[in-house]
Amino acid sequence: MSEKPVSEMSFEEAMAELEAVVGQLERGDVALDRSIELYERGAALKKRCEEELARAEEKVAAITLDADGNPTGARPVEGL
């Protein structure tokens, strides 16, 4: 498990660590206290991934197209 704060992770970093956490929990070979820590970290990682996906979706939605469907630029996205 990374010591990097979840809030500083890229989507890819958070997803990779989330997969590792899920793998450890599925194996069931960790102590109860460690399982709780892993679950809490996993929940935070999941939230980070969801936030990053939402941000990416907003950026994609902001792309403007001309009459032929070609990208012409992007309208501003609030909060970015």
PDB file with SEQRES, HELIX, SHEET and CRYST1 records, atoms N, CA, C and O in Angstrom:
SEQRES   1 A   80  MET SER GLU LYS PRO VAL SER GLU MET SER PHE GLU GLU          
SEQRES   2 A   80  ALA MET ALA GLU LEU GLU ALA VAL VAL GLY GLN LEU GLU          
SEQRES   3 A   80  ARG GLY ASP VAL ALA LEU ASP ARG SER ILE GLU LEU TYR          
SEQRES   4 A   80  GLU ARG GLY ALA ALA LEU LYS LYS ARG CYS GLU GLU GLU          
SEQRES   5 A   80  LEU ALA ARG ALA GLU GLU LYS VAL ALA ALA ILE THR LEU          
SEQRES   6 A   80  ASP ALA ASP GLY ASN PRO THR GLY ALA ARG PRO VAL GLU          
SEQRES   7 A   80  GLY LEU                                                      
HELIX    1 AA1 VAL A    6  GLU A    8  5                                   3    
HELIX    2 AA2 PHE A   11  ARG A   27  1                                  17    
HELIX    3 AA3 LEU A   32  ALA A   61  1                                  30    
SHEET    1 AA1 2 ILE A  63  LEU A  65  0                                        
SHEET    2 AA1 2 PRO A  71  ALA A  74 -1                                        
CRYST1    1.000    1.000    1.000  90.00  90.00  90.00 P 1           1          
ATOM      1  N   MET A   1       0.846  -1.169   0.000  1.00  0.00           N  
ATOM      2  CA  MET A   1       0.000   0.000   0.000  1.00  0.00           C  
ATOM      3  C   MET A   1       0.894   1.235   0.000  1.00  0.00           C  
ATOM      4  O   MET A   1       1.878   1.311   0.736  1.00  0.00           O  
ATOM      5  N   SER A   2       0.541   2.168  -0.814  1.00  0.00           N  
ATOM      6  CA  SER A   2       1.309   3.397  -0.956  1.00  0.00           C  
ATOM      7  C   SER A   2       1.108   4.304   0.261  1.00  0.00           C  
ATOM      8  O   SER A   2       0.050   4.300   0.889  1.00  0.00           O  
ATOM      9  N   GLU A   3       2.118   5.060   0.569  1.00  0.00           N  
ATOM     10  CA  GLU A   3       2.010   6.046   1.642  1.00  0.00           C  
ATOM     11  C   GLU A   3       1.559   7.391   1.089  1.00  0.00           C  
ATOM     12  O   GLU A   3       1.318   8.325   1.854  1.00  0.00           O  
ATOM     13  N   LYS A   4       1.442   7.500  -0.233  1.00  0.00           N  
ATOM     14  CA  LYS A   4       1.042   8.743  -0.872  1.00  0.00           C  
ATOM     15  C   LYS A   4      -0.407   9.053  -0.499  1.00  0.00           C  
ATOM     16  O   LYS A   4      -1.261   8.168  -0.546  1.00  0.00           O  
ATOM     17  N   PRO A   5      -0.687  10.303  -0.129  1.00  0.00           N  
ATOM     18  CA  PRO A   5      -2.076  10.653   0.174  1.00  0.00           C  
ATOM     19  C   PRO A   5      -2.979  10.415  -1.036  1.00  0.00           C  
ATOM     20  O   PRO A   5      -2.605  10.721  -2.168  1.00  0.00           O  
ATOM     21  N   VAL A   6      -4.142   9.878  -0.793  1.00  0.00           N  
ATOM     22  CA  VAL A   6      -5.085   9.563  -1.868  1.00  0.00           C  
ATOM     23  C   VAL A   6      -5.410  10.812  -2.669  1.00  0.00           C  
ATOM     24  O   VAL A   6      -5.553  10.747  -3.890  1.00  0.00           O  
ATOM     25  N   SER A   7      -5.527  11.944  -1.996  1.00  0.00           N  
ATOM     26  CA  SER A   7      -5.902  13.192  -2.673  1.00  0.00           C  
ATOM     27  C   SER A   7      -4.860  13.654  -3.685  1.00  0.00           C  
ATOM     28  O   SER A   7      -5.169  14.478  -4.546  1.00  0.00           O  
ATOM     29  N   GLU A   8      -3.639  13.145  -3.600  1.00  0.00           N  
ATOM     30  CA  GLU A   8      -2.568  13.529  -4.515  1.00  0.00           C  
ATOM     31  C   GLU A   8      -2.356  12.513  -5.635  1.00  0.00           C  
ATOM     32  O   GLU A   8      -1.493  12.710  -6.491  1.00  0.00           O  
ATOM     33  N   MET A   9      -3.129  11.435  -5.638  1.00  0.00           N  
ATOM     34  CA  MET A   9      -2.940  10.369  -6.622  1.00  0.00           C  
ATOM     35  C   MET A   9      -3.627  10.691  -7.939  1.00  0.00           C  
ATOM     36  O   MET A   9      -4.686  11.318  -7.979  1.00  0.00           O  
ATOM     37  N   SER A  10      -2.994  10.244  -9.008  1.00  0.00           N  
ATOM     38  CA  SER A  10      -3.650  10.309 -10.312  1.00  0.00           C  
ATOM     39  C   SER A  10      -4.702   9.205 -10.358  1.00  0.00           C  
ATOM     40  O   SER A  10      -4.733   8.331  -9.492  1.00  0.00           O  
ATOM     41  N   PHE A  11      -5.556   9.250 -11.364  1.00  0.00           N  
ATOM     42  CA  PHE A  11      -6.558   8.201 -11.522  1.00  0.00           C  
ATOM     43  C   PHE A  11      -5.874   6.845 -11.623  1.00  0.00           C  
ATOM     44  O   PHE A  11      -6.292   5.884 -10.976  1.00  0.00           O  
ATOM     45  N   GLU A  12      -4.833   6.766 -12.427  1.00  0.00           N  
ATOM     46  CA  GLU A  12      -4.143   5.491 -12.653  1.00  0.00           C  
ATOM     47  C   GLU A  12      -3.513   4.952 -11.381  1.00  0.00           C  
ATOM     48  O   GLU A  12      -3.577   3.751 -11.115  1.00  0.00           O  
ATOM     49  N   GLU A  13      -2.907   5.826 -10.596  1.00  0.00           N  
ATOM     50  CA  GLU A  13      -2.312   5.392  -9.327  1.00  0.00           C  
ATOM     51  C   GLU A  13      -3.381   4.878  -8.364  1.00  0.00           C  
ATOM     52  O   GLU A  13      -3.216   3.830  -7.739  1.00  0.00           O  
ATOM     53  N   ALA A  14      -4.468   5.621  -8.255  1.00  0.00           N  
ATOM     54  CA  ALA A  14      -5.541   5.232  -7.341  1.00  0.00           C  
ATOM     55  C   ALA A  14      -6.180   3.914  -7.781  1.00  0.00           C  
ATOM     56  O   ALA A  14      -6.490   3.063  -6.948  1.00  0.00           O  
ATOM     57  N   MET A  15      -6.374   3.750  -9.084  1.00  0.00           N  
ATOM     58  CA  MET A  15      -6.988   2.520  -9.586  1.00  0.00           C  
ATOM     59  C   MET A  15      -6.078   1.315  -9.338  1.00  0.00           C  
ATOM     60  O   MET A  15      -6.554   0.253  -8.937  1.00  0.00           O  
ATOM     61  N   ALA A  16      -4.791   1.473  -9.573  1.00  0.00           N  
ATOM     62  CA  ALA A  16      -3.852   0.365  -9.353  1.00  0.00           C  
ATOM     63  C   ALA A  16      -3.827  -0.042  -7.885  1.00  0.00           C  
ATOM     64  O   ALA A  16      -3.834  -1.231  -7.564  1.00  0.00           O  
ATOM     65  N   GLU A  17      -3.798   0.941  -7.001  1.00  0.00           N  
ATOM     66  CA  GLU A  17      -3.778   0.604  -5.580  1.00  0.00           C  
ATOM     67  C   GLU A  17      -5.115   0.010  -5.144  1.00  0.00           C  
ATOM     68  O   GLU A  17      -5.144  -0.903  -4.319  1.00  0.00           O  
ATOM     69  N   LEU A  18      -6.210   0.510  -5.683  1.00  0.00           N  
ATOM     70  CA  LEU A  18      -7.524  -0.045  -5.352  1.00  0.00           C  
ATOM     71  C   LEU A  18      -7.595  -1.515  -5.757  1.00  0.00           C  
ATOM     72  O   LEU A  18      -8.127  -2.339  -5.012  1.00  0.00           O  
ATOM     73  N   GLU A  19      -7.067  -1.844  -6.922  1.00  0.00           N  
ATOM     74  CA  GLU A  19      -7.047  -3.243  -7.359  1.00  0.00           C  
ATOM     75  C   GLU A  19      -6.227  -4.105  -6.407  1.00  0.00           C  
ATOM     76  O   GLU A  19      -6.604  -5.238  -6.107  1.00  0.00           O  
ATOM     77  N   ALA A  20      -5.105  -3.567  -5.932  1.00  0.00           N  
ATOM     78  CA  ALA A  20      -4.269  -4.315  -4.982  1.00  0.00           C  
ATOM     79  C   ALA A  20      -5.002  -4.516  -3.657  1.00  0.00           C  
ATOM     80  O   ALA A  20      -4.942  -5.596  -3.069  1.00  0.00           O  
ATOM     81  N   VAL A  21      -5.687  -3.482  -3.193  1.00  0.00           N  
ATOM     82  CA  VAL A  21      -6.441  -3.575  -1.941  1.00  0.00           C  
ATOM     83  C   VAL A  21      -7.541  -4.628  -2.066  1.00  0.00           C  
ATOM     84  O   VAL A  21      -7.712  -5.462  -1.177  1.00  0.00           O  
ATOM     85  N   VAL A  22      -8.278  -4.586  -3.161  1.00  0.00           N  
ATOM     86  CA  VAL A  22      -9.352  -5.559  -3.376  1.00  0.00           C  
ATOM     87  C   VAL A  22      -8.778  -6.975  -3.400  1.00  0.00           C  
ATOM     88  O   VAL A  22      -9.366  -7.896  -2.833  1.00  0.00           O  
ATOM     89  N   GLY A  23      -7.641  -7.144  -4.051  1.00  0.00           N  
ATOM     90  CA  GLY A  23      -7.008  -8.454  -4.100  1.00  0.00           C  
ATOM     91  C   GLY A  23      -6.653  -8.977  -2.725  1.00  0.00           C  
ATOM     92  O   GLY A  23      -6.869 -10.152  -2.428  1.00  0.00           O  
ATOM     93  N   GLN A  24      -6.108  -8.109  -1.881  1.00  0.00           N  
ATOM     94  CA  GLN A  24      -5.760  -8.523  -0.522  1.00  0.00           C  
ATOM     95  C   GLN A  24      -7.006  -8.894   0.271  1.00  0.00           C  
ATOM     96  O   GLN A  24      -7.016  -9.893   0.990  1.00  0.00           O  
ATOM     97  N   LEU A  25      -8.050  -8.094   0.142  1.00  0.00           N  
ATOM     98  CA  LEU A  25      -9.280  -8.377   0.884  1.00  0.00           C  
ATOM     99  C   LEU A  25      -9.944  -9.665   0.397  1.00  0.00           C  
ATOM    100  O   LEU A  25     -10.490 -10.425   1.197  1.00  0.00           O  
ATOM    101  N   GLU A  26      -9.898  -9.908  -0.903  1.00  0.00           N  
ATOM    102  CA  GLU A  26     -10.506 -11.130  -1.442  1.00  0.00           C  
ATOM    103  C   GLU A  26      -9.773 -12.385  -0.992  1.00  0.00           C  
ATOM    104  O   GLU A  26     -10.392 -13.426  -0.771  1.00  0.00           O  
ATOM    105  N   ARG A  27      -8.453 -12.285  -0.857  1.00  0.00           N  
ATOM    106  CA  ARG A  27      -7.686 -13.447  -0.397  1.00  0.00           C  
ATOM    107  C   ARG A  27      -8.046 -13.807   1.038  1.00  0.00           C  
ATOM    108  O   ARG A  27      -8.019 -14.980   1.411  1.00  0.00           O  
ATOM    109  N   GLY A  28      -8.380 -12.809   1.838  1.00  0.00           N  
ATOM    110  CA  GLY A  28      -8.790 -13.058   3.208  1.00  0.00           C  
ATOM    111  C   GLY A  28      -7.679 -13.515   4.125  1.00  0.00           C  
ATOM    112  O   GLY A  28      -7.941 -14.125   5.162  1.00  0.00           O  
ATOM    113  N   ASP A  29      -6.444 -13.231   3.758  1.00  0.00           N  
ATOM    114  CA  ASP A  29      -5.317 -13.700   4.567  1.00  0.00           C  
ATOM    115  C   ASP A  29      -4.693 -12.591   5.422  1.00  0.00           C  
ATOM    116  O   ASP A  29      -3.520 -12.665   5.790  1.00  0.00           O  
ATOM    117  N   VAL A  30      -5.488 -11.564   5.732  1.00  0.00           N  
ATOM    118  CA  VAL A  30      -4.987 -10.485   6.578  1.00  0.00           C  
ATOM    119  C   VAL A  30      -5.817 -10.439   7.866  1.00  0.00           C  
ATOM    120  O   VAL A  30      -6.979 -10.846   7.889  1.00  0.00           O  
ATOM    121  N   ALA A  31      -5.203  -9.941   8.917  1.00  0.00           N  
ATOM    122  CA  ALA A  31      -5.874  -9.832  10.215  1.00  0.00           C  
ATOM    123  C   ALA A  31      -7.053  -8.867  10.124  1.00  0.00           C  
ATOM    124  O   ALA A  31      -7.118  -8.028   9.226  1.00  0.00           O  
ATOM    125  N   LEU A  32      -7.964  -8.999  11.052  1.00  0.00           N  
ATOM    126  CA  LEU A  32      -9.177  -8.175  11.057  1.00  0.00           C  
ATOM    127  C   LEU A  32      -8.855  -6.688  11.065  1.00  0.00           C  
ATOM    128  O   LEU A  32      -9.421  -5.932  10.274  1.00  0.00           O  
ATOM    129  N   ASP A  33      -7.959  -6.257  11.943  1.00  0.00           N  
ATOM    130  CA  ASP A  33      -7.609  -4.837  12.007  1.00  0.00           C  
ATOM    131  C   ASP A  33      -7.046  -4.350  10.678  1.00  0.00           C  
ATOM    132  O   ASP A  33      -7.379  -3.256  10.222  1.00  0.00           O  
ATOM    133  N   ARG A  34      -6.200  -5.154  10.063  1.00  0.00           N  
ATOM    134  CA  ARG A  34      -5.619  -4.799   8.769  1.00  0.00           C  
ATOM    135  C   ARG A  34      -6.704  -4.769   7.694  1.00  0.00           C  
ATOM    136  O   ARG A  34      -6.668  -3.918   6.804  1.00  0.00           O  
ATOM    137  N   SER A  35      -7.655  -5.677   7.766  1.00  0.00           N  
ATOM    138  CA  SER A  35      -8.765  -5.694   6.808  1.00  0.00           C  
ATOM    139  C   SER A  35      -9.569  -4.401   6.891  1.00  0.00           C  
ATOM    140  O   SER A  35      -9.981  -3.850   5.870  1.00  0.00           O  
ATOM    141  N   ILE A  36      -9.787  -3.926   8.100  1.00  0.00           N  
ATOM    142  CA  ILE A  36     -10.527  -2.674   8.286  1.00  0.00           C  
ATOM    143  C   ILE A  36      -9.751  -1.513   7.695  1.00  0.00           C  
ATOM    144  O   ILE A  36     -10.330  -0.661   7.021  1.00  0.00           O  
ATOM    145  N   GLU A  37      -8.437  -1.465   7.938  1.00  0.00           N  
ATOM    146  CA  GLU A  37      -7.593  -0.413   7.355  1.00  0.00           C  
ATOM    147  C   GLU A  37      -7.644  -0.467   5.827  1.00  0.00           C  
ATOM    148  O   GLU A  37      -7.770   0.563   5.165  1.00  0.00           O  
ATOM    149  N   LEU A  38      -7.545  -1.664   5.284  1.00  0.00           N  
ATOM    150  CA  LEU A  38      -7.583  -1.827   3.832  1.00  0.00           C  
ATOM    151  C   LEU A  38      -8.933  -1.386   3.270  1.00  0.00           C  
ATOM    152  O   LEU A  38      -8.991  -0.726   2.232  1.00  0.00           O  
ATOM    153  N   TYR A  39     -10.010  -1.748   3.952  1.00  0.00           N  
ATOM    154  CA  TYR A  39     -11.341  -1.360   3.492  1.00  0.00           C  
ATOM    155  C   TYR A  39     -11.480   0.158   3.474  1.00  0.00           C  
ATOM    156  O   TYR A  39     -12.007   0.722   2.515  1.00  0.00           O  
ATOM    157  N   GLU A  40     -11.011   0.822   4.525  1.00  0.00           N  
ATOM    158  CA  GLU A  40     -11.087   2.283   4.598  1.00  0.00           C  
ATOM    159  C   GLU A  40     -10.259   2.930   3.493  1.00  0.00           C  
ATOM    160  O   GLU A  40     -10.700   3.888   2.859  1.00  0.00           O  
ATOM    161  N   ARG A  41      -9.053   2.402   3.265  1.00  0.00           N  
ATOM    162  CA  ARG A  41      -8.205   2.925   2.192  1.00  0.00           C  
ATOM    163  C   ARG A  41      -8.880   2.682   0.838  1.00  0.00           C  
ATOM    164  O   ARG A  41      -8.873   3.554  -0.031  1.00  0.00           O  
ATOM    165  N   GLY A  42      -9.449   1.513   0.670  1.00  0.00           N  
ATOM    166  CA  GLY A  42     -10.139   1.192  -0.576  1.00  0.00           C  
ATOM    167  C   GLY A  42     -11.309   2.123  -0.843  1.00  0.00           C  
ATOM    168  O   GLY A  42     -11.525   2.538  -1.981  1.00  0.00           O  
ATOM    169  N   ALA A  43     -12.062   2.455   0.193  1.00  0.00           N  
ATOM    170  CA  ALA A  43     -13.188   3.372   0.036  1.00  0.00           C  
ATOM    171  C   ALA A  43     -12.703   4.751  -0.406  1.00  0.00           C  
ATOM    172  O   ALA A  43     -13.317   5.385  -1.265  1.00  0.00           O  
ATOM    173  N   ALA A  44     -11.602   5.212   0.182  1.00  0.00           N  
ATOM    174  CA  ALA A  44     -11.039   6.509  -0.201  1.00  0.00           C  
ATOM    175  C   ALA A  44     -10.514   6.469  -1.646  1.00  0.00           C  
ATOM    176  O   ALA A  44     -10.678   7.433  -2.394  1.00  0.00           O  
ATOM    177  N   LEU A  45      -9.891   5.366  -2.027  1.00  0.00           N  
ATOM    178  CA  LEU A  45      -9.377   5.216  -3.390  1.00  0.00           C  
ATOM    179  C   LEU A  45     -10.526   5.188  -4.401  1.00  0.00           C  
ATOM    180  O   LEU A  45     -10.432   5.796  -5.467  1.00  0.00           O  
ATOM    181  N   LYS A  46     -11.591   4.493  -4.069  1.00  0.00           N  
ATOM    182  CA  LYS A  46     -12.764   4.426  -4.948  1.00  0.00           C  
ATOM    183  C   LYS A  46     -13.339   5.822  -5.157  1.00  0.00           C  
ATOM    184  O   LYS A  46     -13.676   6.206  -6.277  1.00  0.00           O  
ATOM    185  N   LYS A  47     -13.447   6.569  -4.076  1.00  0.00           N  
ATOM    186  CA  LYS A  47     -13.977   7.935  -4.167  1.00  0.00           C  
ATOM    187  C   LYS A  47     -13.080   8.790  -5.059  1.00  0.00           C  
ATOM    188  O   LYS A  47     -13.579   9.562  -5.878  1.00  0.00           O  
ATOM    189  N   ARG A  48     -11.771   8.662  -4.909  1.00  0.00           N  
ATOM    190  CA  ARG A  48     -10.826   9.427  -5.734  1.00  0.00           C  
ATOM    191  C   ARG A  48     -11.007   9.083  -7.206  1.00  0.00           C  
ATOM    192  O   ARG A  48     -11.035   9.977  -8.052  1.00  0.00           O  
ATOM    193  N   CYS A  49     -11.128   7.801  -7.521  1.00  0.00           N  
ATOM    194  CA  CYS A  49     -11.328   7.383  -8.909  1.00  0.00           C  
ATOM    195  C   CYS A  49     -12.619   7.962  -9.472  1.00  0.00           C  
ATOM    196  O   CYS A  49     -12.647   8.444 -10.605  1.00  0.00           O  
ATOM    197  N   GLU A  50     -13.679   7.916  -8.686  1.00  0.00           N  
ATOM    198  CA  GLU A  50     -14.961   8.469  -9.128  1.00  0.00           C  
ATOM    199  C   GLU A  50     -14.858   9.961  -9.396  1.00  0.00           C  
ATOM    200  O   GLU A  50     -15.409  10.456 -10.379  1.00  0.00           O  
ATOM    201  N   GLU A  51     -14.152  10.687  -8.520  1.00  0.00           N  
ATOM    202  CA  GLU A  51     -13.980  12.130  -8.701  1.00  0.00           C  
ATOM    203  C   GLU A  51     -13.192  12.436  -9.973  1.00  0.00           C  
ATOM    204  O   GLU A  51     -13.552  13.334 -10.734  1.00  0.00           O  
ATOM    205  N   GLU A  52     -12.119  11.685 -10.197  1.00  0.00           N  
ATOM    206  CA  GLU A  52     -11.302  11.908 -11.389  1.00  0.00           C  
ATOM    207  C   GLU A  52     -12.071  11.570 -12.667  1.00  0.00           C  
ATOM    208  O   GLU A  52     -11.930  12.262 -13.675  1.00  0.00           O  
ATOM    209  N   LEU A  53     -12.878  10.518 -12.632  1.00  0.00           N  
ATOM    210  CA  LEU A  53     -13.710  10.174 -13.793  1.00  0.00           C  
ATOM    211  C   LEU A  53     -14.741  11.263 -14.061  1.00  0.00           C  
ATOM    212  O   LEU A  53     -14.981  11.611 -15.218  1.00  0.00           O  
ATOM    213  N   ALA A  54     -15.344  11.798 -13.031  1.00  0.00           N  
ATOM    214  CA  ALA A  54     -16.326  12.872 -13.197  1.00  0.00           C  
ATOM    215  C   ALA A  54     -15.674  14.102 -13.804  1.00  0.00           C  
ATOM    216  O   ALA A  54     -16.257  14.757 -14.669  1.00  0.00           O  
ATOM    217  N   ARG A  55     -14.455  14.421 -13.349  1.00  0.00           N  
ATOM    218  CA  ARG A  55     -13.727  15.566 -13.909  1.00  0.00           C  
ATOM    219  C   ARG A  55     -13.447  15.352 -15.387  1.00  0.00           C  
ATOM    220  O   ARG A  55     -13.607  16.269 -16.192  1.00  0.00           O  
ATOM    221  N   ALA A  56     -13.030  14.149 -15.745  1.00  0.00           N  
ATOM    222  CA  ALA A  56     -12.740  13.839 -17.148  1.00  0.00           C  
ATOM    223  C   ALA A  56     -14.013  13.917 -17.989  1.00  0.00           C  
ATOM    224  O   ALA A  56     -13.985  14.427 -19.109  1.00  0.00           O  
ATOM    225  N   GLU A  57     -15.123  13.415 -17.457  1.00  0.00           N  
ATOM    226  CA  GLU A  57     -16.392  13.483 -18.181  1.00  0.00           C  
ATOM    227  C   GLU A  57     -16.806  14.928 -18.423  1.00  0.00           C  
ATOM    228  O   GLU A  57     -17.318  15.257 -19.493  1.00  0.00           O  
ATOM    229  N   GLU A  58     -16.586  15.794 -17.434  1.00  0.00           N  
ATOM    230  CA  GLU A  58     -16.907  17.212 -17.596  1.00  0.00           C  
ATOM    231  C   GLU A  58     -16.066  17.831 -18.704  1.00  0.00           C  
ATOM    232  O   GLU A  58     -16.571  18.619 -19.504  1.00  0.00           O  
ATOM    233  N   LYS A  59     -14.797  17.480 -18.752  1.00  0.00           N  
ATOM    234  CA  LYS A  59     -13.923  18.015 -19.797  1.00  0.00           C  
ATOM    235  C   LYS A  59     -14.371  17.557 -21.173  1.00  0.00           C  
ATOM    236  O   LYS A  59     -14.394  18.348 -22.115  1.00  0.00           O  
ATOM    237  N   VAL A  60     -14.728  16.283 -21.295  1.00  0.00           N  
ATOM    238  CA  VAL A  60     -15.192  15.757 -22.577  1.00  0.00           C  
ATOM    239  C   VAL A  60     -16.495  16.443 -22.973  1.00  0.00           C  
ATOM    240  O   VAL A  60     -16.679  16.795 -24.139  1.00  0.00           O  
ATOM    241  N   ALA A  61     -17.387  16.635 -22.031  1.00  0.00           N  
ATOM    242  CA  ALA A  61     -18.667  17.276 -22.315  1.00  0.00           C  
ATOM    243  C   ALA A  61     -18.480  18.731 -22.728  1.00  0.00           C  
ATOM    244  O   ALA A  61     -19.341  19.293 -23.406  1.00  0.00           O  
ATOM    245  N   ALA A  62     -17.375  19.348 -22.331  1.00  0.00           N  
ATOM    246  CA  ALA A  62     -17.126  20.746 -22.643  1.00  0.00           C  
ATOM    247  C   ALA A  62     -16.578  20.946 -24.053  1.00  0.00           C  
ATOM    248  O   ALA A  62     -16.500  22.079 -24.526  1.00  0.00           O  
ATOM    249  N   ILE A  63     -16.200  19.876 -24.723  1.00  0.00           N  
ATOM    250  CA  ILE A  63     -15.677  20.007 -26.082  1.00  0.00           C  
ATOM    251  C   ILE A  63     -16.821  20.419 -27.000  1.00  0.00           C  
ATOM    252  O   ILE A  63     -17.878  19.789 -27.018  1.00  0.00           O  
ATOM    253  N   THR A  64     -16.593  21.486 -27.760  1.00  0.00           N  
ATOM    254  CA  THR A  64     -17.619  21.959 -28.679  1.00  0.00           C  
ATOM    255  C   THR A  64     -17.309  21.464 -30.084  1.00  0.00           C  
ATOM    256  O   THR A  64     -16.150  21.330 -30.475  1.00  0.00           O  
ATOM    257  N   LEU A  65     -18.373  21.198 -30.833  1.00  0.00           N  
ATOM    258  CA  LEU A  65     -18.231  20.686 -32.190  1.00  0.00           C  
ATOM    259  C   LEU A  65     -18.877  21.652 -33.172  1.00  0.00           C  
ATOM    260  O   LEU A  65     -19.831  22.353 -32.834  1.00  0.00           O  
ATOM    261  N   ASP A  66     -18.336  21.683 -34.414  1.00  0.00           N  
ATOM    262  CA  ASP A  66     -18.975  22.488 -35.451  1.00  0.00           C  
ATOM    263  C   ASP A  66     -20.086  21.671 -36.111  1.00  0.00           C  
ATOM    264  O   ASP A  66     -20.378  20.557 -35.678  1.00  0.00           O  
ATOM    265  N   ALA A  67     -20.691  22.209 -37.134  1.00  0.00           N  
ATOM    266  CA  ALA A  67     -21.824  21.554 -37.794  1.00  0.00           C  
ATOM    267  C   ALA A  67     -21.450  20.200 -38.389  1.00  0.00           C  
ATOM    268  O   ALA A  67     -22.309  19.332 -38.544  1.00  0.00           O  
ATOM    269  N   ASP A  68     -20.164  20.014 -38.725  1.00  0.00           N  
ATOM    270  CA  ASP A  68     -19.711  18.745 -39.295  1.00  0.00           C  
ATOM    271  C   ASP A  68     -19.233  17.758 -38.231  1.00  0.00           C  
ATOM    272  O   ASP A  68     -18.794  16.656 -38.557  1.00  0.00           O  
ATOM    273  N   GLY A  69     -19.319  18.150 -36.974  1.00  0.00           N  
ATOM    274  CA  GLY A  69     -18.902  17.266 -35.892  1.00  0.00           C  
ATOM    275  C   GLY A  69     -17.429  17.344 -35.555  1.00  0.00           C  
ATOM    276  O   GLY A  69     -16.919  16.501 -34.817  1.00  0.00           O  
ATOM    277  N   ASN A  70     -16.727  18.350 -36.087  1.00  0.00           N  
ATOM    278  CA  ASN A  70     -15.303  18.516 -35.795  1.00  0.00           C  
ATOM    279  C   ASN A  70     -15.125  19.355 -34.536  1.00  0.00           C  
ATOM    280  O   ASN A  70     -15.847  20.332 -34.339  1.00  0.00           O  
ATOM    281  N   PRO A  71     -14.175  18.989 -33.684  1.00  0.00           N  
ATOM    282  CA  PRO A  71     -13.945  19.780 -32.469  1.00  0.00           C  
ATOM    283  C   PRO A  71     -13.488  21.188 -32.831  1.00  0.00           C  
ATOM    284  O   PRO A  71     -12.619  21.368 -33.683  1.00  0.00           O  
ATOM    285  N   THR A  72     -14.075  22.174 -32.182  1.00  0.00           N  
ATOM    286  CA  THR A  72     -13.706  23.565 -32.441  1.00  0.00           C  
ATOM    287  C   THR A  72     -13.090  24.220 -31.228  1.00  0.00           C  
ATOM    288  O   THR A  72     -12.629  25.358 -31.323  1.00  0.00           O  
ATOM    289  N   GLY A  73     -13.064  23.569 -30.127  1.00  0.00           N  
ATOM    290  CA  GLY A  73     -12.528  24.127 -28.894  1.00  0.00           C  
ATOM    291  C   GLY A  73     -13.306  23.592 -27.723  1.00  0.00           C  
ATOM    292  O   GLY A  73     -13.979  22.566 -27.819  1.00  0.00           O  
ATOM    293  N   ALA A  74     -13.209  24.280 -26.640  1.00  0.00           N  
ATOM    294  CA  ALA A  74     -13.907  23.827 -25.439  1.00  0.00           C  
ATOM    295  C   ALA A  74     -14.491  25.040 -24.747  1.00  0.00           C  
ATOM    296  O   ALA A  74     -13.891  26.115 -24.715  1.00  0.00           O  
ATOM    297  N   ARG A  75     -15.660  24.844 -24.202  1.00  0.00           N  
ATOM    298  CA  ARG A  75     -16.237  25.903 -23.382  1.00  0.00           C  
ATOM    299  C   ARG A  75     -15.649  25.755 -21.978  1.00  0.00           C  
ATOM    300  O   ARG A  75     -15.259  24.653 -21.592  1.00  0.00           O  
ATOM    301  N   PRO A  76     -15.581  26.808 -21.232  1.00  0.00           N  
ATOM    302  CA  PRO A  76     -15.023  26.709 -19.869  1.00  0.00           C  
ATOM    303  C   PRO A  76     -15.843  25.753 -19.012  1.00  0.00           C  
ATOM    304  O   PRO A  76     -17.068  25.692 -19.113  1.00  0.00           O  
ATOM    305  N   VAL A  77     -15.140  25.017 -18.176  1.00  0.00           N  
ATOM    306  CA  VAL A  77     -15.785  24.116 -17.228  1.00  0.00           C  
ATOM    307  C   VAL A  77     -15.644  24.744 -15.860  1.00  0.00           C  
ATOM    308  O   VAL A  77     -14.545  25.116 -15.449  1.00  0.00           O  
ATOM    309  N   GLU A  78     -16.775  24.866 -15.141  1.00  0.00           N  
ATOM    310  CA  GLU A  78     -16.743  25.466 -13.811  1.00  0.00           C  
ATOM    311  C   GLU A  78     -15.820  24.696 -12.880  1.00  0.00           C  
ATOM    312  O   GLU A  78     -15.796  23.465 -12.885  1.00  0.00           O  
ATOM    313  N   GLY A  79     -15.067  25.434 -12.087  1.00  0.00           N  
ATOM    314  CA  GLY A  79     -14.228  24.836 -11.071  1.00  0.00           C  
ATOM    315  C   GLY A  79     -12.902  24.299 -11.573  1.00  0.00           C  
ATOM    316  O   GLY A  79     -12.134  23.737 -10.792  1.00  0.00           O  
ATOM    317  N   LEU A  80     -12.612  24.459 -12.863  1.00  0.00           N  
ATOM    318  CA  LEU A  80     -11.318  23.967 -13.374  1.00  0.00           C  
ATOM    319  C   LEU A  80     -10.462  25.099 -13.825  1.00  0.00           C  
ATOM    320  O   LEU A  80      -9.341  24.881 -14.284  1.00  0.00           O  
TER     321      LEU A  80                                                      
END                                                                             
